[in-house]
Amino acid sequence: MFLQRFFHFFSRDIAMDLGTANTLLYTRSRGIVINEPSVVAMDVQKNAVLAVGAAAKEFL
């Protein structure tokens, strides 16, 4: 019951856009709070994430 109220509260105030180029996180009170490239850099030999967002884009 607590979790339902918790997620219901945030569902009205947070929006996430998982676009093809950038991921945006918007809150009603603060506007856009995250605007990061939708990129993940991975080490395929170790199957590990090296970086995400702008840091991962630098690998390109």
C-alpha distance matrix in Angstrom:
0.0 3.8 5.5 5.2 6.5 8.6 10.2 10.6 12.5 14.7 15.4 17.5 19.4 20.2 22.5 24.1 27.5 28.5 32.1 35.0 36.6 34.0 30.3 29.1 25.9 25.8 23.8 24.5 25.5 27.7 28.9 29.6 28.6 29.4 32.3 33.3 35.3 33.5 35.5 34.9 37.9 37.9 40.3 40.7 42.8 40.1 37.2 35.7 34.5 37.1 35.7 33.6 34.3 37.5 38.4 38.3 40.3 43.1 43.6 44.7
3.8 0.0 3.8 5.5 5.3 6.1 8.7 9.8 10.7 12.7 14.2 16.3 17.5 18.4 21.1 22.7 26.3 27.4 31.1 34.1 35.3 32.4 28.6 27.3 23.9 23.8 21.6 22.4 23.0 25.1 26.6 27.3 26.0 27.0 30.2 31.2 33.5 32.0 34.0 33.3 36.2 36.4 38.8 39.6 41.6 38.8 36.0 34.2 32.8 35.1 33.7 31.6 32.2 35.2 36.1 36.3 38.4 41.0 41.6 43.0
5.5 3.8 0.0 3.8 5.4 4.8 6.0 8.3 9.8 10.8 11.9 14.7 15.8 16.0 18.4 19.6 23.1 23.9 27.6 30.5 31.9 29.1 25.3 24.3 21.1 21.3 19.6 20.9 21.9 23.5 24.7 25.0 23.6 24.3 27.3 28.0 30.2 28.5 30.4 29.8 32.7 32.9 35.4 36.1 38.2 35.5 32.6 30.9 29.4 31.9 30.4 28.3 28.9 32.1 33.0 33.0 35.0 37.7 38.3 39.5
5.2 5.5 3.8 0.0 3.8 5.4 5.4 5.9 8.5 10.1 10.3 12.8 14.8 15.4 17.4 19.0 22.3 23.5 27.1 30.1 31.7 29.1 25.4 24.1 21.1 20.9 19.2 20.0 21.5 23.5 24.3 24.9 24.1 24.8 27.6 28.6 30.7 28.9 31.2 30.9 34.1 34.4 37.1 37.6 40.0 37.5 34.4 32.9 31.3 33.8 32.1 29.7 30.0 33.2 34.5 34.3 36.0 38.9 39.6 40.4
6.5 5.3 5.4 3.8 0.0 3.8 5.6 5.0 6.1 8.8 9.8 11.4 13.1 14.5 17.2 19.4 22.9 24.5 28.0 31.2 32.5 29.7 25.9 24.2 20.8 20.1 17.8 18.1 19.2 21.6 22.8 23.9 23.1 24.4 27.4 28.9 31.3 29.9 32.4 32.3 35.5 36.2 39.0 39.8 42.2 39.7 36.6 34.8 33.0 35.1 33.2 30.7 30.7 33.6 35.0 35.2 36.8 39.6 40.6 41.5
8.6 6.1 4.8 5.4 3.8 0.0 3.8 5.5 5.4 6.7 8.8 10.9 11.6 12.4 15.3 17.2 20.9 22.4 25.9 29.1 30.1 27.1 23.3 21.6 18.2 17.8 15.5 16.5 17.3 19.2 20.5 21.3 20.1 21.3 24.5 25.8 28.4 27.2 29.5 29.3 32.4 33.1 35.9 37.0 39.3 36.7 33.8 31.8 29.8 31.8 29.8 27.4 27.4 30.3 31.6 32.0 33.7 36.3 37.4 38.5
10.2 8.7 6.0 5.4 5.6 3.8 0.0 3.8 5.4 5.2 5.9 8.9 10.1 10.2 12.5 14.1 17.7 19.1 22.6 25.8 27.1 24.2 20.5 19.0 15.8 15.7 14.1 15.3 16.9 18.5 19.2 19.6 18.7 19.5 22.3 23.6 25.8 24.3 26.8 26.8 30.1 30.9 33.8 34.6 37.2 34.9 31.8 29.9 27.8 30.0 28.0 25.3 25.2 28.3 29.8 29.8 31.3 34.2 35.1 36.0
10.6 9.8 8.3 5.9 5.0 5.5 3.8 0.0 3.8 5.5 5.1 6.9 9.2 10.4 12.6 15.0 18.4 20.3 23.6 27.0 28.4 25.6 22.0 20.1 17.0 16.1 14.2 14.5 16.4 18.6 19.1 20.1 19.9 21.1 23.7 25.4 27.7 26.3 29.1 29.5 32.9 33.9 37.0 37.7 40.4 38.2 35.0 33.3 31.1 33.2 31.0 28.0 27.6 30.5 32.4 32.4 33.6 36.6 37.7 38.3
12.5 10.7 9.8 8.5 6.1 5.4 5.4 3.8 0.0 3.8 5.6 6.1 7.1 9.2 12.3 15.1 18.6 20.9 24.1 27.6 28.5 25.4 21.8 19.5 16.0 14.7 12.0 12.1 13.3 15.8 16.9 18.3 17.9 19.7 22.6 24.6 27.3 26.4 29.3 29.8 33.2 34.4 37.5 38.6 41.3 39.1 36.0 33.9 31.5 33.2 30.8 27.9 27.2 29.8 31.7 32.2 33.3 36.1 37.5 38.2
14.7 12.7 10.8 10.1 8.8 6.7 5.2 5.5 3.8 0.0 3.8 5.3 5.1 5.9 9.0 11.6 15.2 17.5 20.6 24.1 24.9 21.7 18.1 15.8 12.3 11.3 9.2 10.2 11.7 13.5 14.2 15.1 14.6 16.1 19.0 20.9 23.5 22.7 25.5 26.1 29.5 30.9 34.1 35.3 38.1 35.9 32.9 30.7 28.1 29.7 27.2 24.2 23.4 26.0 28.0 28.4 29.5 32.3 33.7 34.5
15.4 14.2 11.9 10.3 9.8 8.8 5.9 5.1 5.6 3.8 0.0 3.8 5.6 5.8 7.6 10.2 13.5 15.8 18.9 22.4 23.7 20.8 17.3 15.3 12.3 11.4 10.0 10.8 13.3 15.1 14.9 15.5 15.7 16.8 19.1 20.9 23.2 22.0 25.0 25.9 29.5 30.8 34.2 35.0 38.0 36.1 32.8 31.0 28.4 30.3 27.7 24.5 23.6 26.4 28.6 28.6 29.4 32.5 33.8 34.2
17.5 16.3 14.7 12.8 11.4 10.9 8.9 6.9 6.1 5.3 3.8 0.0 3.8 6.1 8.0 11.5 14.5 17.4 20.0 23.7 24.8 21.9 18.6 16.0 13.0 11.0 9.0 8.4 11.1 13.6 13.4 14.9 15.7 17.4 19.6 22.1 24.5 23.7 27.0 28.3 31.9 33.6 37.0 38.0 41.1 39.2 36.0 34.1 31.3 32.9 30.1 26.7 25.4 27.8 30.3 30.6 31.0 34.1 35.7 35.9
19.4 17.5 15.8 14.8 13.1 11.6 10.1 9.2 7.1 5.1 5.6 3.8 0.0 3.8 6.9 10.4 13.6 16.6 19.1 22.8 23.3 20.1 16.9 13.9 10.6 8.2 5.5 5.3 7.7 9.9 10.1 11.7 12.3 14.4 17.0 19.6 22.4 22.1 25.4 26.7 30.2 32.1 35.6 36.9 39.9 38.1 35.0 32.7 29.8 31.0 28.0 24.7 23.1 25.2 27.7 28.4 28.9 31.7 33.5 33.9
20.2 18.4 16.0 15.4 14.5 12.4 10.2 10.4 9.2 5.9 5.8 6.1 3.8 0.0 3.8 6.8 10.2 13.1 15.7 19.4 19.8 16.6 13.2 10.5 7.1 5.7 4.6 6.7 9.2 9.9 9.4 9.7 10.1 11.4 13.8 16.2 18.8 18.4 21.6 22.9 26.5 28.4 31.9 33.2 36.3 34.5 31.5 29.2 26.2 27.4 24.4 21.0 19.5 21.8 24.3 24.8 25.3 28.2 29.9 30.2
22.5 21.1 18.4 17.4 17.2 15.3 12.5 12.6 12.3 9.0 7.6 8.0 6.9 3.8 0.0 3.8 6.7 9.9 12.3 16.0 16.8 13.9 10.7 8.1 5.9 5.1 6.4 8.5 11.6 11.7 9.8 9.3 10.4 10.8 12.3 14.5 16.6 16.0 19.4 21.1 24.8 26.9 30.5 31.6 34.9 33.5 30.3 28.3 25.2 26.5 23.4 19.8 18.1 20.4 23.2 23.2 23.4 26.5 28.2 28.1
24.1 22.7 19.6 19.0 19.4 17.2 14.1 15.0 15.1 11.6 10.2 11.5 10.4 6.8 3.8 0.0 3.8 6.3 9.1 12.7 13.5 10.7 7.3 5.7 4.6 6.3 8.9 11.6 14.4 13.6 11.5 9.6 10.3 9.3 10.2 11.6 13.3 12.3 15.7 17.5 21.2 23.3 27.0 28.0 31.3 30.1 26.9 25.0 21.8 23.1 20.1 16.5 14.8 17.4 20.1 19.8 20.0 23.3 24.7 24.6
27.5 26.3 23.1 22.3 22.9 20.9 17.7 18.4 18.6 15.2 13.5 14.5 13.6 10.2 6.7 3.8 0.0 3.8 5.6 9.3 10.4 8.1 5.6 5.0 6.5 8.2 11.6 14.0 16.8 15.6 12.8 10.4 11.8 10.2 9.5 10.7 11.5 10.4 14.1 16.5 20.2 22.6 26.3 27.1 30.7 29.9 26.7 25.0 21.8 23.0 20.0 16.2 14.1 16.5 19.5 18.8 18.4 21.9 23.3 22.6
28.5 27.4 23.9 23.5 24.5 22.4 19.1 20.3 20.9 17.5 15.8 17.4 16.6 13.1 9.9 6.3 3.8 0.0 3.8 6.7 8.4 6.9 4.7 6.6 8.7 11.4 14.7 17.5 20.1 18.6 16.0 13.2 13.9 11.3 10.3 10.0 9.8 7.6 11.1 13.3 17.1 19.3 23.0 23.6 27.2 26.6 23.3 21.9 18.9 20.2 17.5 13.8 12.2 15.0 17.6 16.3 16.0 19.7 20.6 19.9
32.1 31.1 27.6 27.1 28.0 25.9 22.6 23.6 24.1 20.6 18.9 20.0 19.1 15.7 12.3 9.1 5.6 3.8 0.0 3.8 5.6 5.3 5.5 7.6 10.8 13.0 16.7 19.1 21.7 20.0 17.0 14.0 15.2 12.6 10.4 10.1 9.0 7.4 11.0 13.9 17.4 20.0 23.7 24.2 28.0 27.8 24.6 23.4 20.3 21.3 18.4 14.8 12.6 14.7 17.7 16.3 15.1 18.8 19.9 18.5
35.0 34.1 30.5 30.1 31.2 29.1 25.8 27.0 27.6 24.1 22.4 23.7 22.8 19.4 16.0 12.7 9.3 6.7 3.8 0.0 3.8 6.1 7.8 10.7 14.0 16.6 20.3 22.8 25.3 23.3 20.3 17.0 18.1 15.0 12.3 11.1 8.7 6.8 9.4 12.6 15.7 18.2 21.8 22.1 25.9 26.2 23.2 22.3 19.4 20.2 17.7 14.4 12.4 14.3 17.0 15.0 13.5 17.2 17.8 15.9
36.6 35.3 31.9 31.7 32.5 30.1 27.1 28.4 28.5 24.9 23.7 24.8 23.3 19.8 16.8 13.5 10.4 8.4 5.6 3.8 0.0 3.8 7.1 9.9 13.6 16.2 19.9 22.5 24.6 22.1 19.2 15.7 16.5 13.3 10.1 8.6 5.8 5.6 8.1 11.8 14.6 17.7 21.3 22.1 25.8 26.1 23.4 22.1 18.9 19.0 16.1 12.9 10.2 11.3 14.3 12.8 10.7 14.2 15.4 13.6
34.0 32.4 29.1 29.1 29.7 27.1 24.2 25.6 25.4 21.7 20.8 21.9 20.1 16.6 13.9 10.7 8.1 6.9 5.3 6.1 3.8 0.0 3.8 6.4 10.0 12.7 16.4 19.2 21.0 18.5 15.7 12.1 12.7 9.5 6.4 5.4 4.2 4.9 8.3 11.7 14.9 18.0 21.7 23.0 26.6 26.3 23.6 21.8 18.3 18.4 15.1 11.5 8.5 9.8 13.2 12.4 10.9 14.4 16.1 15.1
30.3 28.6 25.3 25.4 25.9 23.3 20.5 22.0 21.8 18.1 17.3 18.6 16.9 13.2 10.7 7.3 5.6 4.7 5.5 7.8 7.1 3.8 0.0 3.8 6.8 10.0 13.6 16.7 18.6 16.3 13.9 10.4 10.6 7.4 5.8 5.4 6.1 5.6 9.2 11.8 15.4 18.1 21.9 23.2 26.7 25.9 23.1 21.1 17.6 18.1 14.9 11.1 8.6 10.9 13.9 13.3 12.9 16.3 17.8 17.4
29.1 27.3 24.3 24.1 24.2 21.6 19.0 20.1 19.5 15.8 15.3 16.0 13.9 10.5 8.1 5.7 5.0 6.6 7.6 10.7 9.9 6.4 3.8 0.0 3.8 6.4 10.1 13.0 14.9 12.7 10.1 6.8 7.6 5.4 4.7 6.7 8.8 9.3 12.8 15.3 18.7 21.5 25.2 26.7 30.2 29.1 26.3 24.1 20.6 21.0 17.5 13.8 11.1 12.9 16.1 16.2 15.7 18.8 20.8 20.6
25.9 23.9 21.1 21.1 20.8 18.2 15.8 17.0 16.0 12.3 12.3 13.0 10.6 7.1 5.9 4.6 6.5 8.7 10.8 14.0 13.6 10.0 6.8 3.8 0.0 3.8 6.9 10.2 12.0 10.2 8.3 5.8 5.7 5.0 6.8 9.1 11.8 12.1 15.3 17.1 20.6 23.1 26.7 28.3 31.5 30.1 27.3 24.9 21.4 22.0 18.7 15.1 12.9 14.9 17.7 18.3 18.4 21.2 23.2 23.4
25.8 23.8 21.3 20.9 20.1 17.8 15.7 16.1 14.7 11.3 11.4 11.0 8.2 5.7 5.1 6.3 8.2 11.4 13.0 16.6 16.2 12.7 10.0 6.4 3.8 0.0 3.8 6.7 8.8 7.4 5.2 4.3 5.8 7.2 9.0 12.1 15.0 15.5 18.9 20.9 24.3 26.9 30.5 32.1 35.3 33.9 31.0 28.6 25.2 25.7 22.3 18.8 16.4 18.0 21.0 21.7 21.6 24.3 26.6 26.7
23.8 21.6 19.6 19.2 17.8 15.5 14.1 14.2 12.0 9.2 10.0 9.0 5.5 4.6 6.4 8.9 11.6 14.7 16.7 20.3 19.9 16.4 13.6 10.1 6.9 3.8 0.0 3.7 5.5 5.4 5.1 6.4 7.1 9.7 12.2 15.3 18.4 18.9 22.1 23.8 27.1 29.5 33.0 34.7 37.8 36.1 33.3 30.7 27.4 28.0 24.7 21.4 19.3 20.9 23.6 24.6 24.8 27.3 29.6 30.0
24.5 22.4 20.9 20.0 18.1 16.5 15.3 14.5 12.1 10.2 10.8 8.4 5.3 6.7 8.5 11.6 14.0 17.5 19.1 22.8 22.5 19.2 16.7 13.0 10.2 6.7 3.7 0.0 3.8 5.8 5.7 8.6 10.1 13.0 15.2 18.5 21.5 22.2 25.5 27.4 30.7 33.2 36.7 38.3 41.5 39.8 36.9 34.4 31.1 31.7 28.4 25.0 22.8 24.2 27.0 28.2 28.1 30.6 33.0 33.2
25.5 23.0 21.9 21.5 19.2 17.3 16.9 16.4 13.3 11.7 13.3 11.1 7.7 9.2 11.6 14.4 16.8 20.1 21.7 25.3 24.6 21.0 18.6 14.9 12.0 8.8 5.5 3.8 0.0 3.8 6.1 9.4 10.0 13.5 16.1 19.5 22.8 23.9 27.0 28.6 31.8 34.3 37.7 39.6 42.6 40.7 38.1 35.3 32.0 32.3 28.9 25.8 23.6 24.7 27.3 28.9 28.9 31.1 33.7 34.2
27.7 25.1 23.5 23.5 21.6 19.2 18.5 18.6 15.8 13.5 15.1 13.6 9.9 9.9 11.7 13.6 15.6 18.6 20.0 23.3 22.1 18.5 16.3 12.7 10.2 7.4 5.4 5.8 3.8 0.0 3.8 6.5 6.8 10.5 13.0 16.4 19.9 21.4 24.3 26.1 29.1 31.8 35.1 37.3 40.2 38.4 36.0 33.1 29.6 29.6 26.1 23.0 20.7 21.3 24.0 25.8 25.7 27.7 30.5 31.0
28.9 26.6 24.7 24.3 22.8 20.5 19.2 19.1 16.9 14.2 14.9 13.4 10.1 9.4 9.8 11.5 12.8 16.0 17.0 20.3 19.2 15.7 13.9 10.1 8.3 5.2 5.1 5.7 6.1 3.8 0.0 3.8 6.2 9.3 10.9 14.5 17.7 19.2 22.4 24.6 27.7 30.6 34.1 36.0 39.2 37.7 35.1 32.5 28.9 28.9 25.3 22.0 19.2 19.9 23.0 24.5 24.0 26.2 29.0 29.1
29.6 27.3 25.0 24.9 23.9 21.3 19.6 20.1 18.3 15.1 15.5 14.9 11.7 9.7 9.3 9.6 10.4 13.2 14.0 17.0 15.7 12.1 10.4 6.8 5.8 4.3 6.4 8.6 9.4 6.5 3.8 0.0 3.8 5.8 7.1 10.7 13.9 15.5 18.6 20.9 24.0 27.0 30.5 32.5 35.7 34.3 31.8 29.2 25.5 25.4 21.8 18.4 15.5 16.2 19.4 20.7 20.2 22.5 25.2 25.3
28.6 26.0 23.6 24.1 23.1 20.1 18.7 19.9 17.9 14.6 15.7 15.7 12.3 10.1 10.4 10.3 11.8 13.9 15.2 18.1 16.5 12.7 10.6 7.6 5.7 5.8 7.1 10.1 10.0 6.8 6.2 3.8 0.0 3.8 6.8 9.8 13.5 15.1 17.7 19.5 22.3 25.2 28.5 30.8 33.7 32.1 29.8 26.9 23.3 23.1 19.5 16.4 13.9 14.7 17.4 19.0 19.1 21.1 23.8 24.4
29.4 27.0 24.3 24.8 24.4 21.3 19.5 21.1 19.7 16.1 16.8 17.4 14.4 11.4 10.8 9.3 10.2 11.3 12.6 15.0 13.3 9.5 7.4 5.4 5.0 7.2 9.7 13.0 13.5 10.5 9.3 5.8 3.8 0.0 3.8 6.1 9.8 11.3 13.9 15.7 18.6 21.5 25.0 27.1 30.2 28.7 26.4 23.6 19.9 19.7 16.0 12.8 10.2 11.2 14.0 15.4 15.4 17.7 20.2 20.8
32.3 30.2 27.3 27.6 27.4 24.5 22.3 23.7 22.6 19.0 19.1 19.6 17.0 13.8 12.3 10.2 9.5 10.3 10.4 12.3 10.1 6.4 5.8 4.7 6.8 9.0 12.2 15.2 16.1 13.0 10.9 7.1 6.8 3.8 0.0 3.8 7.0 9.2 12.0 14.6 17.4 20.7 24.2 26.2 29.5 28.5 26.1 23.5 19.8 19.4 15.6 12.2 8.9 9.4 12.9 13.9 13.1 15.6 18.2 18.2
33.3 31.2 28.0 28.6 28.9 25.8 23.6 25.4 24.6 20.9 20.9 22.1 19.6 16.2 14.5 11.6 10.7 10.0 10.1 11.1 8.6 5.4 5.4 6.7 9.1 12.1 15.3 18.5 19.5 16.4 14.5 10.7 9.8 6.1 3.8 0.0 3.8 6.3 8.4 10.9 13.6 17.0 20.5 22.5 25.8 24.9 22.7 20.1 16.4 15.8 12.1 8.7 5.2 6.1 9.5 10.1 9.6 12.3 14.6 14.8
35.3 33.5 30.2 30.7 31.3 28.4 25.8 27.7 27.3 23.5 23.2 24.5 22.4 18.8 16.6 13.3 11.5 9.8 9.0 8.7 5.8 4.2 6.1 8.8 11.8 15.0 18.4 21.5 22.8 19.9 17.7 13.9 13.5 9.8 7.0 3.8 0.0 3.8 5.6 8.9 11.5 15.0 18.6 20.3 23.7 23.4 21.1 19.0 15.4 14.8 11.4 8.2 4.8 5.8 9.1 8.4 7.0 10.4 12.2 11.7
33.5 32.0 28.5 28.9 29.9 27.2 24.3 26.3 26.4 22.7 22.0 23.7 22.1 18.4 16.0 12.3 10.4 7.6 7.4 6.8 5.6 4.9 5.6 9.3 12.1 15.5 18.9 22.2 23.9 21.4 19.2 15.5 15.1 11.3 9.2 6.3 3.8 0.0 3.8 7.0 10.3 13.3 17.0 18.2 21.8 21.5 18.8 17.1 13.7 14.1 11.2 7.7 5.8 8.4 10.7 8.9 8.5 12.2 13.0 12.4
35.5 34.0 30.4 31.2 32.4 29.5 26.8 29.1 29.3 25.5 25.0 27.0 25.4 21.6 19.4 15.7 14.1 11.1 11.0 9.4 8.1 8.3 9.2 12.8 15.3 18.9 22.1 25.5 27.0 24.3 22.4 18.6 17.7 13.9 12.0 8.4 5.6 3.8 0.0 3.8 6.7 9.8 13.5 14.9 18.4 18.3 15.8 14.2 10.9 10.9 8.4 5.8 5.3 7.6 8.7 5.9 6.1 9.7 9.7 9.4
34.9 33.3 29.8 30.9 32.3 29.3 26.8 29.5 29.8 26.1 25.9 28.3 26.7 22.9 21.1 17.5 16.5 13.3 13.9 12.6 11.8 11.7 11.8 15.3 17.1 20.9 23.8 27.4 28.6 26.1 24.6 20.9 19.5 15.7 14.6 10.9 8.9 7.0 3.8 0.0 3.8 6.4 10.1 11.7 15.1 14.6 12.2 10.4 7.2 7.7 6.0 4.5 6.5 9.2 8.8 5.6 7.7 10.5 9.4 10.3
37.9 36.2 32.7 34.1 35.5 32.4 30.1 32.9 33.2 29.5 29.5 31.9 30.2 26.5 24.8 21.2 20.2 17.1 17.4 15.7 14.6 14.9 15.4 18.7 20.6 24.3 27.1 30.7 31.8 29.1 27.7 24.0 22.3 18.6 17.4 13.6 11.5 10.3 6.7 3.8 0.0 3.8 7.1 9.3 12.4 12.2 10.6 8.8 6.1 5.4 5.2 6.2 8.7 10.2 8.5 5.0 7.7 9.2 7.1 8.7
37.9 36.4 32.9 34.4 36.2 33.1 30.9 33.9 34.4 30.9 30.8 33.6 32.1 28.4 26.9 23.3 22.6 19.3 20.0 18.2 17.7 18.0 18.1 21.5 23.1 26.9 29.5 33.2 34.3 31.8 30.6 27.0 25.2 21.5 20.7 17.0 15.0 13.3 9.8 6.4 3.8 0.0 3.8 5.8 8.8 8.5 6.9 5.7 4.5 5.2 7.2 8.9 12.0 13.8 11.8 8.7 11.5 12.7 9.9 11.6
40.3 38.8 35.4 37.1 39.0 35.9 33.8 37.0 37.5 34.1 34.2 37.0 35.6 31.9 30.5 27.0 26.3 23.0 23.7 21.8 21.3 21.7 21.9 25.2 26.7 30.5 33.0 36.7 37.7 35.1 34.1 30.5 28.5 25.0 24.2 20.5 18.6 17.0 13.5 10.1 7.1 3.8 0.0 3.8 5.6 5.6 5.6 5.3 6.3 6.5 9.7 12.2 15.4 16.8 14.2 11.5 14.3 14.7 11.4 13.4
40.7 39.6 36.1 37.6 39.8 37.0 34.6 37.7 38.6 35.3 35.0 38.0 36.9 33.2 31.6 28.0 27.1 23.6 24.2 22.1 22.1 23.0 23.2 26.7 28.3 32.1 34.7 38.3 39.6 37.3 36.0 32.5 30.8 27.1 26.2 22.5 20.3 18.2 14.9 11.7 9.3 5.8 3.8 0.0 3.8 5.5 4.7 6.8 8.7 9.9 12.8 14.7 17.7 19.4 17.3 14.2 16.5 17.4 14.0 15.2
42.8 41.6 38.2 40.0 42.2 39.3 37.2 40.4 41.3 38.1 38.0 41.1 39.9 36.3 34.9 31.3 30.7 27.2 28.0 25.9 25.8 26.6 26.7 30.2 31.5 35.3 37.8 41.5 42.6 40.2 39.2 35.7 33.7 30.2 29.5 25.8 23.7 21.8 18.4 15.1 12.4 8.8 5.6 3.8 0.0 3.8 5.6 8.0 10.8 11.7 15.1 17.6 20.8 22.3 19.7 17.0 19.5 19.8 16.3 17.9
40.1 38.8 35.5 37.5 39.7 36.7 34.9 38.2 39.1 35.9 36.1 39.2 38.1 34.5 33.5 30.1 29.9 26.6 27.8 26.2 26.1 26.3 25.9 29.1 30.1 33.9 36.1 39.8 40.7 38.4 37.7 34.3 32.1 28.7 28.5 24.9 23.4 21.5 18.3 14.6 12.2 8.5 5.6 5.5 3.8 0.0 3.8 5.4 8.9 10.1 13.7 16.3 19.9 21.6 18.9 16.6 19.6 20.0 16.9 19.0
37.2 36.0 32.6 34.4 36.6 33.8 31.8 35.0 36.0 32.9 32.8 36.0 35.0 31.5 30.3 26.9 26.7 23.3 24.6 23.2 23.4 23.6 23.1 26.3 27.3 31.0 33.3 36.9 38.1 36.0 35.1 31.8 29.8 26.4 26.1 22.7 21.1 18.8 15.8 12.2 10.6 6.9 5.6 4.7 5.6 3.8 0.0 3.8 7.0 9.5 12.5 14.4 17.9 20.2 18.0 15.3 18.3 19.4 16.5 18.2
35.7 34.2 30.9 32.9 34.8 31.8 29.9 33.3 33.9 30.7 31.0 34.1 32.7 29.2 28.3 25.0 25.0 21.9 23.4 22.3 22.1 21.8 21.1 24.1 24.9 28.6 30.7 34.4 35.3 33.1 32.5 29.2 26.9 23.6 23.5 20.1 19.0 17.1 14.2 10.4 8.8 5.7 5.3 6.8 8.0 5.4 3.8 0.0 3.8 6.3 9.4 11.6 15.3 17.4 15.0 12.9 16.3 17.2 14.7 17.0
34.5 32.8 29.4 31.3 33.0 29.8 27.8 31.1 31.5 28.1 28.4 31.3 29.8 26.2 25.2 21.8 21.8 18.9 20.3 19.4 18.9 18.3 17.6 20.6 21.4 25.2 27.4 31.1 32.0 29.6 28.9 25.5 23.3 19.9 19.8 16.4 15.4 13.7 10.9 7.2 6.1 4.5 6.3 8.7 10.8 8.9 7.0 3.8 0.0 3.8 5.9 7.8 11.5 13.8 11.6 9.5 13.1 14.3 12.4 14.7
37.1 35.1 31.9 33.8 35.1 31.8 30.0 33.2 33.2 29.7 30.3 32.9 31.0 27.4 26.5 23.1 23.0 20.2 21.3 20.2 19.0 18.4 18.1 21.0 22.0 25.7 28.0 31.7 32.3 29.6 28.9 25.4 23.1 19.7 19.4 15.8 14.8 14.1 10.9 7.7 5.4 5.2 6.5 9.9 11.7 10.1 9.5 6.3 3.8 0.0 3.8 7.2 10.7 12.0 9.0 7.5 11.2 11.5 9.7 12.7
35.7 33.7 30.4 32.1 33.2 29.8 28.0 31.0 30.8 27.2 27.7 30.1 28.0 24.4 23.4 20.1 20.0 17.5 18.4 17.7 16.1 15.1 14.9 17.5 18.7 22.3 24.7 28.4 28.9 26.1 25.3 21.8 19.5 16.0 15.6 12.1 11.4 11.2 8.4 6.0 5.2 7.2 9.7 12.8 15.1 13.7 12.5 9.4 5.9 3.8 0.0 3.8 7.0 8.4 5.8 4.8 8.6 9.4 8.8 11.6
33.6 31.6 28.3 29.7 30.7 27.4 25.3 28.0 27.9 24.2 24.5 26.7 24.7 21.0 19.8 16.5 16.2 13.8 14.8 14.4 12.9 11.5 11.1 13.8 15.1 18.8 21.4 25.0 25.8 23.0 22.0 18.4 16.4 12.8 12.2 8.7 8.2 7.7 5.8 4.5 6.2 8.9 12.2 14.7 17.6 16.3 14.4 11.6 7.8 7.2 3.8 0.0 3.8 6.6 5.9 4.8 7.7 9.8 10.0 11.8
34.3 32.2 28.9 30.0 30.7 27.4 25.2 27.6 27.2 23.4 23.6 25.4 23.1 19.5 18.1 14.8 14.1 12.2 12.6 12.4 10.2 8.5 8.6 11.1 12.9 16.4 19.3 22.8 23.6 20.7 19.2 15.5 13.9 10.2 8.9 5.2 4.8 5.8 5.3 6.5 8.7 12.0 15.4 17.7 20.8 19.9 17.9 15.3 11.5 10.7 7.0 3.8 0.0 3.8 5.5 5.3 6.3 9.0 10.4 11.5
37.5 35.2 32.1 33.2 33.6 30.3 28.3 30.5 29.8 26.0 26.4 27.8 25.2 21.8 20.4 17.4 16.5 15.0 14.7 14.3 11.3 9.8 10.9 12.9 14.9 18.0 20.9 24.2 24.7 21.3 19.9 16.2 14.7 11.2 9.4 6.1 5.8 8.4 7.6 9.2 10.2 13.8 16.8 19.4 22.3 21.6 20.2 17.4 13.8 12.0 8.4 6.6 3.8 0.0 3.8 5.4 5.0 6.5 9.2 10.3
38.4 36.1 33.0 34.5 35.0 31.6 29.8 32.4 31.7 28.0 28.6 30.3 27.7 24.3 23.2 20.1 19.5 17.6 17.7 17.0 14.3 13.2 13.9 16.1 17.7 21.0 23.6 27.0 27.3 24.0 23.0 19.4 17.4 14.0 12.9 9.5 9.1 10.7 8.7 8.8 8.5 11.8 14.2 17.3 19.7 18.9 18.0 15.0 11.6 9.0 5.8 5.9 5.5 3.8 0.0 3.8 5.5 5.4 7.3 9.7
38.3 36.3 33.0 34.3 35.2 32.0 29.8 32.4 32.2 28.4 28.6 30.6 28.4 24.8 23.2 19.8 18.8 16.3 16.3 15.0 12.8 12.4 13.3 16.2 18.3 21.7 24.6 28.2 28.9 25.8 24.5 20.7 19.0 15.4 13.9 10.1 8.4 8.9 5.9 5.6 5.0 8.7 11.5 14.2 17.0 16.6 15.3 12.9 9.5 7.5 4.8 4.8 5.3 5.4 3.8 0.0 3.8 5.3 5.4 7.4
40.3 38.4 35.0 36.0 36.8 33.7 31.3 33.6 33.3 29.5 29.4 31.0 28.9 25.3 23.4 20.0 18.4 16.0 15.1 13.5 10.7 10.9 12.9 15.7 18.4 21.6 24.8 28.1 28.9 25.7 24.0 20.2 19.1 15.4 13.1 9.6 7.0 8.5 6.1 7.7 7.7 11.5 14.3 16.5 19.5 19.6 18.3 16.3 13.1 11.2 8.6 7.7 6.3 5.0 5.5 3.8 0.0 3.8 5.3 5.4
43.1 41.0 37.7 38.9 39.6 36.3 34.2 36.6 36.1 32.3 32.5 34.1 31.7 28.2 26.5 23.3 21.9 19.7 18.8 17.2 14.2 14.4 16.3 18.8 21.2 24.3 27.3 30.6 31.1 27.7 26.2 22.5 21.1 17.7 15.6 12.3 10.4 12.2 9.7 10.5 9.2 12.7 14.7 17.4 19.8 20.0 19.4 17.2 14.3 11.5 9.4 9.8 9.0 6.5 5.4 5.3 3.8 0.0 3.8 5.3
43.6 41.6 38.3 39.6 40.6 37.4 35.1 37.7 37.5 33.7 33.8 35.7 33.5 29.9 28.2 24.7 23.3 20.6 19.9 17.8 15.4 16.1 17.8 20.8 23.2 26.6 29.6 33.0 33.7 30.5 29.0 25.2 23.8 20.2 18.2 14.6 12.2 13.0 9.7 9.4 7.1 9.9 11.4 14.0 16.3 16.9 16.5 14.7 12.4 9.7 8.8 10.0 10.4 9.2 7.3 5.4 5.3 3.8 0.0 3.8
44.7 43.0 39.5 40.4 41.5 38.5 36.0 38.3 38.2 34.5 34.2 35.9 33.9 30.2 28.1 24.6 22.6 19.9 18.5 15.9 13.6 15.1 17.4 20.6 23.4 26.7 30.0 33.2 34.2 31.0 29.1 25.3 24.4 20.8 18.2 14.8 11.7 12.4 9.4 10.3 8.7 11.6 13.4 15.2 17.9 19.0 18.2 17.0 14.7 12.7 11.6 11.8 11.5 10.3 9.7 7.4 5.4 5.3 3.8 0.0
